[in-house]
Amino acid sequence: MAALLVDVDRGRHVGQWRKNGRVSGIQLMEILSDYSLSDLYAMSQHSTAAHVTTFYPSQVIVPGGHHNQDWVWESGSAPNDTCVVGSSISETPCNQGRIPLYSAMVQSVEDIQKAVIFARDYNLRLVIKNTGHDSSGRSSSPDSFQIYTNHLKGLQYHEDFHADGSKAGLGPALSIGAGVMLMEANQKGAQEGFIIMGGECPTVGAAGGFLQGGGVSTFHSYARGLAVDNVLQYKVVVASGELITANAFQNQNLFWALRGGGGGTFGVVTEATVRVFPDDPTVVSTVSISLPSSSEELFFTTAVTGLLTLLQTFNKESHPGQFRLYPSADGVRKSDLMLYFTNTTSESDVEDRIMTEIKSFISGNDIPYDISTKFHPHISSERRMVADIYPKDHGILTGTVLVSERLFNSISGPSQMATALSELTMRPNDLLFTSNLGGAVVSNKDITDTPMHPAWRDSAQLITLIRGVEPSIEGKITALEELSNLQMPTLFSLEDPNNRVAYRNLGDPNEKDFQNVYWGRENYRRLLDIKREVDGEDLFITRSGVGSEFWDDEGVCRRRTSRFEI
């Protein structure tokens, strides 16, 4: 089946392609017919970006926009770049924003190869999209040509996977197509008795940017490591159009780069094979605390410090968890802690153990709390199969910071973290949460080699801040500025501000020193060398990705000088 190419704005010129000047939409479609990408669907000549992102006629798929992509990264920053939900098209002129002008809905590896060769031959701004979850907008770009991989849904279980080039089996594994979502992989695992190292959002692509950027799980990472620690093999279409297999036995440099170097940077991954693990019984317990907003000091010095101390205590007993902090709402400030007890069946034993620890910081303080505990015969049943519900028409931005084992596990660690969090400005739709590192993330440094920043192997927690964005271009600009200039400096103050480390997949979109913050100088140099080897013409460029310092922020025009000294 040939790829379906969608022209999401046929009435406009394609835009300013790198080096090639302007090519009209009609000309581009004619060129595409020579590449066997000739099954075209075009929106009405009078279509606008607003129609693309908010109105879907029956039986019509518009891959350039939406499908789990936040409106923040479908819009530009100019006043008339995009119409948001609820705005009047007649009153507010609407333009294309950052939605790609064309999207190839690939149905096969061969479709991907043809699309890559076409983009290379005509030097187009190329973007790769699986589900569009990327929180820095890497799935879209103005005036671009998009390869949309969501239809590649292959899933194959191996009792004993043999990587290409290896005679020995590597144990049970799952081969995942480029378009498979985590909930689809989780459903197969629940049916067959295994789990994969995946995140919590069910609609994230299992083999896309999540996996190629590191892959963090709230609690599985503590027991199994990062997702990239558990990749056994990639199949990837590189800039030449060639399909390459990368694993520990062949194309080892590319394999290394794909295990944390970032999605959409070295090629189009068509399939990834990952280790699977037993679907163990687990008891999950949640401790929740609510106080009046007027008791802010007590909330942080006692409640937040206490919950973080609980997390520290149970981490030392090999039980991971997730701490969450919410902004004030209706005069109340809330925080909670979820704890996971794998291979445990007794709810009462877990609850009694937690109660013993809670009393140590509740005693003498009038702090109301609630505890709920549930046994899951299989941990897969605890994984969400429904996407997050967020206020309609709002968007999100994210920022992250790693917390070292040295800080978190110290006697004063929880109180130091609580003090820093008390200084964090949180808006009404913001959310802060931790993901448990430590454990296998640290111990895997002796058995795995990835380009992840070395600090990951000495970190106990990853803090993620989700910043809510009000539905307007002004709201987007304000949120970006506050995230970068107000909120992230507060979080980075937890550790040495001159040695910042963050998670690329959920990092501040405006991070200027991304090379050092995401990978570290030595790893980045090697990544850049591999990038030059497999993609010397920079066909694959992403925001804050390897090699992006040589391009403008949208990857359209080359910079005269690099912002990073190699």
N, C-alpha and C positions, 0 to 999 in steps of 0.2 A: 504493500500500500504506500502510495507516495505521500510525502509530507503535505500538509495543508498550510498554505501561506496566507496570512491574514494581513491585509492593508488596512490599518485602523484609521487612516485619514487619507483616503484616496485623492481628495480634492487639493491636497497640499503637496508641495515638492518634498522630496525625501529629506532634504536638508544638506548641511555642509559636511560631506564625507571627507575624511582625511585625504589630503593631497589631490583628490579628484574633482574638486569644485562641486557643482550641483548636478544631481541626476534626478530627473522627474520620476514620480511614482510609476507612470506608465512605462518609461524606459526601463526602469528596474524590473518590472514584471516581465517585460520582453526578454531581458537578459536572463532572468531566472528560468525561463522555459528551456534554455540551452543546458541547464543543470538538472533537468528532470524534476524540478520543484514547481510543477506547472498547475497543480490543483489549487486554484486561488479562490478565496472568498474575500470580497471587498465590501466594506460598509458603504452606505449611501454616500454619494458625493457631498451631501450636506451634513454628514455626521460630524459631531464635535467630541472633544475629549470628555465632556460631561456625559454624553450618551455612553461612551465606552466604559466609563467607570461606575455609572450608577444605574444604567438601564440595559437589560439584556433581553432582546426579542427571543421568543421561544425557538429552540433548536439552534441557537447561535452561540458559539463560544468565542470570546474575545480574549485571547491569551496575552496580548500586550499589556493589559492592565488587570488589576484585581487578582482573584484567586489567591487569597491569603497575603497579598502584598498590601502594606499599609499605605493609605492615601498620602502620607507625608512624603513618600518616595515616588509617588506617581506625579506629584506636583513639582513645579519649579518654585522659585522664590520671588518672581515678579508678580505684581498685583493681579494681572490677568492671565497668568500662566495656567491656572486650573480653576474650574468651578467646583466647589465642595457641595456636599449634600445639603439641600435646602436653599441653595442660592438660586436666583433667577437668571436664566441664560439671557433673557431679553435685557436685563438691567446690568449684568456683569459679563462683558465679553470673555469668551473662553478659548484658551489655546491648548496645545497638546501637552504641555508640561514635560515630564520626564518619561512618558509612556513611549516605548519604541514604536516607530512608524510601521515596521513590519515584524512579524513573528512567524517563524517556521515551526509548525506543530509537528515535530518529528515523530515518526512511528517506528523507526528502526535505526540501527547503527549506521546503515548505509545512508539514510536521510541526514544524519548528523554529519557524516563525511562530506556529502555533497554541499551542505550548508556552510561548513567550515571552509571548503575550497572556494566556494563562491565569495564568501566574505573576504577571504585572503586575496583572491585575484582582483577584486574591486576595492580593496582597502577600506572596508566598511567598519564603522564603529560597532563592534560585536559585543553582545551581552548574553549571558547564559541564565536561564530561569528554570528552576524545578517547581517550587511552590511559591516563591516570592517572600519568604519570611525574613530575608536578610534585613537587619535593623539599620544598615547604613546605605540601603538603596542600591546594592550591587546587581540586582536583578533587572535594573532598568537604566536608561540613559537617554537624553534627548537625541533625536535624529539618528537613532540606532536601528540595527538589525538584530533581532533576538532569536536565539534557539531555545525552544520551549520543550523541556524533556519530560513533562509530567505523564505522558502516555506510555512510557517505558516501564511496565509494571511487573517485570519478571521477578519471581521468587523461587529459589531452588535450595532445598535443604541437603546437606552432605553429612553423612554419618562420620566420614573421615576424609576431609578435604585434601586433595593433592594439588598444590599450586603448580602452575606451569613451570617446568624445569626442575621440579623436585621429585625424587623417588619416594620419599617418606611422607606419610600422612601427617596432617597437622591438627587432626581432631575434628569434632563436630563444628560445622560452620553453616552460614547462610549467605548465598549469593543474591544480591539485591540490585534490581534495575534502577536506572537513574531517576525514574519517576515515582518510586515507591515511597509512600509516607510512613512515618513511624507507626501509626495506628494499624496500617496494613501489615507491616512486619510483626507488630505485637500480636495481632489477631492470629497470624499463622503460628507464631510461637506458642500462644495459649492453647491452640488446637493440638500441637505436637509436643508440648511439654518443655519448651525452652524459652529463654529471653535473650535479647541482644542488649548491648550497651547503648542505650538511647536516652534522649532527653525526655522531658515531661510533656511538652506540647505535642499532641497527637498528629497534627497536620504538617509538622516539619518534615522535609524530605530526609529519608534515612541515609542516602548516599551522596547528598549534595553538599552545600556549604557547611552544614552541621558537622559532617564527618571529616571533610577536608580541612576544616578550621580548628579541629581539636576534639570537639564533642564532649560535653560535660553533662553528667547526670546528678540530680540532687543527692541521691544516696548510693546509686550503683557505682559511681566513680570511686567511692571509698573502698568498696570490695573488689572492683574489677579494673580500676584505672580509667584513663581517658578512652574515648571511643577509638582514637587513632592508635592507641596501644594494642588494640584488638583487631586491626585490619590485617588481613592476610594477603590480599591481592586487589589491584585495581585494573580495570580495562578503560583506556582513555584514548580519545581521538585528539591528536596533537595538531599544531598549526599546519603541518604538511598535508593533513587529511588522513594520515596513517593511523590505524588502530593498533595501539601498543598495549602489551601486558606488562605491568610493573609489579614486582614483588621482591622478596628477599633473594631471589635466585637469578633475576634478570632485570635490566633497567633499574638497578638499585638506587641510583641517584634520584630518578623521577619518583620512585616509590617513597623515598625519604621525604621529598618535597611535598608530595600529596598527603602525607600524614601530619598535617598541621600548617602547611604553607599557604592555605587559603583556597577556597573554591573559585572557579572561573578564572584561574591565573595561569595554569600550565596546560590546559586543554579541557575537553569536555569528558568528564567521567561518565561512561555508559553503564558500568557495573562495578560494584564493590563486594568483596567477600569478607565477612567478619566472623569472628568466633561467636559461638552461642554458649549459654550457661544454663544450669538447672533452674527450673521455675520453682524456687524453694518456698515453703510456708513462711509467713512473716506476720508479726504483730506490729501494728502501727498505732502509735499513741500521740495525741495532740494536746498540748497544754496551752490554754488561752488566757490572757490577762487583759482586762479593760479597766481603765481609770478615767476619771473626769479630766478633761484637757487642762483644767486649773491645777491639777496635781502633776504637772510636767516634770518637776524635779524628782519627785518620788517615783514617777513612772520610769525614768531612765536610771536613776541611781540604785533602785531596788528591783523593779520588775524586769527591765531589759537586761541589767547586769545579771540578775538571777537566771533568766532564760539562757543567756549565753554561757553562764557557768554550768547549767545543766547540760548543754551541748558539749562543753569541754569535758565534763565528767564522763558522759556516756561515750564520747569518742575514745577516751582512754580505756574503755571497756569494749572497744571495737563495735560500737553501735552508732551508725551515722544518723544525721538529722538535718532539718532545714529550719532556720530562724526566719521569721517574716515580721516586717514592721510596716504599719499603715499610717497615713496622715490622720490628723484630727478630723473627725466627722461627727456632726450633731453633738458637739460638746464632749466627745469621748475619744480617748487615745487607745489603740489596740495593738497588741503584738501576740504572736504565738510561736510555738516550737513543735515541729513534727519529728518524732523519733521512730526509727525502724529497728526491729529486733528480728533478724533473719534466723530461720530454723528454730523458732520459738512458737509455742502453741498456746500458752496460758496467758489469757488477758489479765487475770487477777494478779499473777506473779509480777507481770510488767508494771501494772498500775501501782501495786504496793511498793515496788522498788522506786518508781518515780516519786510517789508521795513522800517517801523518806527524804529524798533530796529537796523536794519543794519546801518542806517545813524549815529547812535551814535558812532560807531567805524570806519566807513568809512570816515566820515567828516574830511577833512584836510589831508587825506592820499590818495595817488594815487594808490588805490587798485582795480583792475578790479574784478568783480564778476558776477555771473549768478544765476538766480533764476528760477526754473521751478516748476509748481504746477499742480496737477491732482486730480480730484474727482473720487473716487471709490464707486459705489453704494453699494458694499459689500467689506469688507476688505480682504476677501479670494481671490479676484481678484488681490490683490497686492502681494500675496505670490508667490514666484518663483516655477515654475514647471519644470525648467531646471537646471541641476547641474552647479556648477561653471566651468568656462573655465579657466584653468591654463596652463602655458607653458608646452607643451608636454614633457615628460620624466623628468620634475622637480618634486620634492617632497616638503612636507611642515612639519614643526614642529610648535608647539604652546606654548605660555606661557601667563599667566594671572595674574592680580592683582586687588583686590577690592579697590575702592576709597570710603572713608567714606562720609556720609552726612556732617559731621563736616567740612571736607576739601572742598568738592565740592561746598557746599552752602554758604561758607564764602565769604566775599567781595573779598579777594585775591585768592580764590580757582582757578578760571580759569587761572589767570596769573601764579600761582604756577605750575599748570599742564602743561601749555605751556612751561615754563622754563625747567621742567624735560624732556618733549618730545623733546626739542631742543637739548638735550644732548644724545638722543637715536641714536645709530648707526643703520641705516636702509640700507639693501642691496637691489639690484635692484628688486627682486621679493617679497619683504616683504610688509606687509600691517598691519596697526594698526586700530582697531575700538573699539567703546564702545558699551555696551549693557545697556539699561536703567534699573536700579534697583530702589530703593526708592519706593514710592507709596505703592502698595499692598505687595511688598516683605517685606517692613518694618512693615506694619500694620498687616500682617498675623502672626507675632510672637505671637500675643495674642490669636489666634484661631487654630494654627497648631503646631505640635511637630514633628520635623525631626532632623536627625543627622547633618544637614548642619552646618558649623562653625557659632557660634553665631554672628560673625561680619556681616554676610549676612543681618541680620535684622537691621543693622545700616549703610548700604552702599547705595550710590547714583548711582554708576556706576561700571561696570566691564570692565576693559581694557583687550583686547585680542591682542596679537602680533602674526601674522602668519609669520613664518620665512621660506623663500624659500630655497630649498636645491638643489644644482647643481647635475646633474646625474652621481655621482660616489661615491664610498665608501669614498674617501677622502673628497668629498663635504659634505657627511653626517656627518663625524666625526668633520669637521670644524664647521658646522652649530650647532651641539649639543654643542660643546665647547663654541662658541660665544653666543649662546642663554643663557646658564647657567651662564657663567662667565662675560659677557659683557652687554648683553641686559637686562636680568631680574634684575640684581642689580640696573640698572638705573630706571626701572619701580618701583621696590620696594622702592626706595628712596623717592617716593611720600609720603609714610606713614612711620611709625616707622619700620626701617629695622629689629628690634628685635621682631617685632610682625607681621610677614608677614602672609597674607591670600590670597589664590588663589582658583581657580575653578578646581576641580580634572579632569573634563572631558577635559579640555583644558590646563592643567597645564604643567609646564616644566617636560619633561620625566626624567630628572636627579635630581628632587627635593629630597633631602636627609631627610628633616624633614617633610615628607608628612603627618604624623599623626597629627601634630599640625597645619600645614599650611592649610590642607584641612578640618579638622574636629574640631580641638581643643582637648586638653588632656581629658577632662571629657567625651565628646561624643565618643572619640576613645576608651576609656576603656570600655564603654558600648557596642560599636560595636564589640570589640574583645571578650567580654563575649558571645554575641549572636553568633558570628562566631564559638566559641568553642562548643556551644550548638548544632548548626545545622550541623556543618562540622568539627568535632573534629580532623579528619585526614588530613585536608587541601587539600581535593580533588580540591576545587576551589581556585586557587591562581592567582592574577593578579599583574601586575607591579604597585608598589605604592598603592596596595590595602590592605584592612584589613588583618592582619596576614602575609603579605609578608615579613616583616622584619625578619622572622624566616627562610627564604629561600634565595637562590641566586637570582640574577636579573632575571633569566629566570624561576624561580620556579621549578627547577629540583633537586637541592641538598639542604638539610637543613643546615643552619648555626649552628655553635657550640654555638654562643651567639647572642642575639638580639641587634639591634642597637637602640632600643627604650626602655627606662625604664618605665615600667607600673606603 
